[in-house]
Amino acid sequence: MVFHTFLNLSLDFSMATVVHAIFSLSFFQTLLFQRCPRYVQPQNLTQNLTSVSEFFLLGLSDDPELQPLLCVLFLSMYLITVLGNLLIIQAVTSDSHLHTPMYFFLSNLSLADIGFISSTVPNMIVNIQTHSRVISCEGCLTQMSIFILFGGMDCTLLTAMAYDRFAAICQPLHYTAIMNPCLCCSLVLASFLVSLLESQVHNLIVLQLTCFKDVEISNFFCDPSLLHDLACSDSVTNNIVMYFVGTIFSFLPLSGILFSYYKILSSILRIPSTGGKYKAFSTCGSHLAVVCLFYGTGLGMYLISAISQSPRKDVTASVVYTVVTPMLNPFIYSLRNRDIKRAMWKLLSKIISP
């Protein structure tokens, strides 16, 4: 009962905090980025210096006949993602059997996935409808901040979920004491604050750039790595800071996940019965599938960007990472988890029945 009340209050707090943070972040960015780095005309690198007021997103395709199809396709994917994640959040909050730490983290992960896809796809759909690829400097940096914020929350929440599975399998007798409501909320709050710090560090790195050699971004959103590549000079300090930040905020969560699953696998192998091993590992199946999908597509996106010289391949990899992955997460959890399926059927029956 205590965790039930705490769960509802925490989810309300999480949603309110994230929404407030987005509006506050947008206002903060507008004030901070009144003077963006300059754009250097490629014909003459010493003259015609002007302040960058906007960037141009190259988008997915230049073919005008494909634009309506792309609009319908991505609008459908966006709606499926939002509705799927909202269904998971509602199913968890409405079913008392799901008021546990694992599903509390899952609800927050669904909220982060909604924010993650909402940072890129709606703007792309508007650009397709208005036949415009222009995004202001402030809008670009704000989009980059929100993208990194929710992407970072995905990383850290997946790490918290791995720790939850570690505590459940390796310390079953002390699980309730370890994963108490206070710790669960602290982990979610820490996830948000760490991700917010990461997004602002990236923005500060961009603000240190003195000029850009181009204003065309070969993607459908303001990709942080592409924005850094547009810098006129190759600043060693900025690159060191950027890679250091990437290592801290990406490698450490992944290391925590790998260490948790190493301990989980060691504990499962010590279980004598095959049925016991399967039952223990089945509780990690959905989470492990989401981890592989998230980090696999993310790593693939940056490897393709580093190896390939084709902007279209980079865009395709970005679509998989930023659109397909958040859309598949609700299906993975709902199809592989009997508790979620039962709660969602119960919720849908309440909605459909008068």
C-alpha positions, -999 to +999 in steps of 0.1 A: +000+000+000+029+024+008+046+016-025+012+020-043+008+056-029+045+064-035+043+051-070+014+073-080+029+104-064+063+096-079+049+092-114+030+124-112+061+141-099+082+126-127+058+138-154+054+173-139+092+176-135+100+166-171+073+189-186+085+218-164+121+211-173+113+212-210+096+246-208+123+259-184+150+246-207+135+263-238+133+296-219+168+292-206+182+284-241+164+314-256+181+337-231+215+320-233+218+316-271+210+351-281+244+352-298+252+320-315+286+312-331+293+329-364+290+314-399+321+317-422+314+319-459+334+292-476+346+315-504+365+337-480+374+326-445+385+360-433+356+381-444+318+382-444+315+369-408+279+369-397+260+356-367+243+323-373+205+328-370+193+295-385+204+261-398+191+240-427+181+204-421+186+183-452+158+158-441+152+123-454+145+128-491+145+155-517+119+138-538+086+158-535+065+128-543+078+110-513+070+138-488+033+129-482+042+092-477+070+102-453+046+124-434+020+097-430+046+071-421+063+090-394+031+104-380+018+068-377+050+057-360+049+087-337+013+080-326+020+043-321+050+051-299+031+077-278+000+056-274+019+024-267+040+041-240+010+059-225-008+025-223+021+010-204+021+040-179-016+038-174-015+000-171+011+002-144-006+029-124-040+013-126-030-023-116-019-027-080+000-059-089+024-038-109+033-014-081+068-027-078+102-011-085+107-028-119+074-014-133+080+019-116+113+022-137+094+009-167+068+037-164+096+063-163+114+047-192+081+049-212+079+086-203+115+092-214+108+074-247+078+097-254+101+127-247+129+112-268+108+107-300+089+140-294+122+159-296+127+151-333+097+137-351+070+164-346+094+191-359+102+169-389+065+164-397+059+201-395+089+208-418+075+183-444+041+199-443+054+234-446+081+225-471+106+242-449+139+229-436+149+259-416+154+257-379+166+287-358+199+286-339+180+287-306+156+260-317+184+238-329+203+240-296+171+235-277+162+204-297+197+191-292+193+196-254+160+178-252+173+150-274+203+144-252+182+148-220+158+120-228+184+099-245+205+101-214+175+093-192+170+061-213+206+051-206+205+057-169+170+042-164+181+011-182+210+009-157+187+014-128+165-015-141+195-037-144+204-030-108+168-038-098+171-072-116+205-078-099+189-071-065+159-094-072+180-124-084+212-121-064+198-107-032+162-120-031+159-120+007+169-084+010+152-072-022+124-053-005+148-036+019+172-027-009+147-014-035+127+007-012+105+036-026+130+062-015+158+046-034+137+041-065+127+078-066+163+089-059+175+068-088+149+084-112+158+119-099+195+112-103+188+099-138+171+132-147+197+155-132+227+136-147+210+137-182+203+174-178+239+180-169+250+161-199+228+181-223+240+214-209+277+203-212+271+196-249+255+231-253+284+248-236+308+230-260+288+243-289+288+278-275+326+277-273+328+274-311+337+307-327+322+299-361+307+273-384+320+263-418+285+254-430+249+257-419+235+226-435+229+196-412+227+163-431+200+149-409+163+155-400+172+169-366+200+187-349+223+158-343+250+168-317+278+150-335+270+166-368+267+201-352+302+197-337+315+186-371+304+219-386+329+239-365+355+259-385+384+249-363+392+215-349+394+225-312+415+199-294+401+210-260+364+208-272+370+173-287+386+160-255+358+174-234+332+159-258+347+124-258+352+126-221+316+135-215+305+107-240+326+082-221+312+092-187+276+094-197+275+064-220+302+040-210+296+041-173+259+032-175+267+004-200+294-009-176+269-009-148+245-030-170+272-054-180+284-059-144+248-064-132+242-091-158+275-107-151+265-112-114+229-122-125+243-149-149+267-162-122+237-165-098+215-182-124+241-208-132+243-218-096+205-227-096+203-265-098+170-270-117+166-260-153+131-247-146+145-224-119+171-211-143+145-204-169+122-187-145+150-165-131+163-155-165+128-149-179+124-119-155+153-102-174+143-111-209+124-080-218+149-056-202+178-074-219+161-072-253+155-034-248+191-029-237+204-047-268+181-027-291+189+006-276+227+003-274+229-018-306+211+008-327+229+036-310+264+021-316+254+012-352+243+048-358+277+062-348+297+035-365+278+041-398+284+079-393+321+073-388+327+048-416+302+058-443+306+089-464+269+088-475+246+113-456+216+091-466+230+061-447+235+083-417+199+095-418+186+059-421+207+049-391+193+079-372+157+069-380+163+034-366+178+048-334+155+078-327+122+065-341+121+027-344+137+019-310+112+039-289+083+025-309+094-011-304+100-008-266+063-011-256+058-041-279+088-058-264+075-054-228+039-061-236+045-092-257+072-108-235+057-099-201+025-117-189+018-092-161+019-062-185-003-081-211-028-089-184-029-053-171-032-039-206-061-062-215-078-053-182-073-016-190-086-019-226-116-039-214-125-010-190-121+015-218-142-004-244-169-016-220-195+010-211 
